[in-house]
């Protein structure tokens, strides 16, 4: 007989683990299906020198604080170690590597079809995030460029760019941090849609989270928030970025218009040779496994109330960003939406059982 789970969580990263913590407390029968060969979600795939913006205590999942780091902010490897230990600490049932191909709904039961067979569940939590769908904007002539192109998802360290001329594209924190280290070994130029703004040196993830929380609660109460109390800027001044500023390399230019074989052409018609382009242009939500459910999708989002899918009973989406809960793509905040999701699943399963007895 094949197991019928109360819920199946698709994913094995921070959002999936937070959900598992609360599903465990609700005493539900569940399993995580993780397509990665080892714990840690997408964290082990990020570049080598990546660090968090906040101290460990402000970067923790529910139930257990991340161990203190020897440095100001925990490293990528420390996050991976924490997620691995978290999984073991709570004996979270994970099957890996299992790649979910599609999720269908047949006669009141979800069929989760994978490369390791079909699983069955009464409910599903999709917690696949976005890392596996990097976004690169379209540019004329991109296929003619003979240099190297890679997304930040594939970037590991600056060594391959030693002595080269490198274009970095993207105005977020990944662009600033990768520029900071590549500029030590290469001739770099930083392209952003508009001029970036830098946060004060004393502002890190703790302050940003507190401000985002204040904004969230003010909106919930229908109140206006005094904008003068908020820091204006989008780049967090972590130590490597501060060092890059001191070297005078944190300058941006507006986008080029097209590629040619040896480089890029700027709006004034000037051509400039480039050896490589690193795209720090973000990601899109990984939702292809839900296509069998025929849900509406607009701008990469499925209609939800909180984390519950409006068009498919028994389906929840956790950790995809603000549209699935306040700051839900962060370590510190995903616990809030995970707790609510587990409670809703408990109530849903209870109501379904009562209805079946009538």
Secondary structure, DSSP 8 states (H G I E B T S, - for coil): ---EEEEEEE--SHHHHHHHHHHHHTT--EEEEE-SSSSSGGGGGS-TT-B-SS-GGGS-BTTB-----SSSS-BHHHHHHHHHHHHHHTT--EEES--EEEEEEETTEEEEEETTEEEEEEEEEE---STTSB-----BTGGG--SEEEETTT---GGGGTT-EEEEE-SSHHHHHHHHHHTTTSEEEEE-SS---B--TT--HHHHHHHHHHHHHHHHTT----GGGS---SB---HHHHHHHHTT---EE---SEEETTEEE-TTS-EEE-SEEEE---B----GGGGGG----BTTB--EETTEESSSTTEEE-SSSGGGSTTTTSTTTHHHHHHHHHHHHHHHHHHHHHHHH-
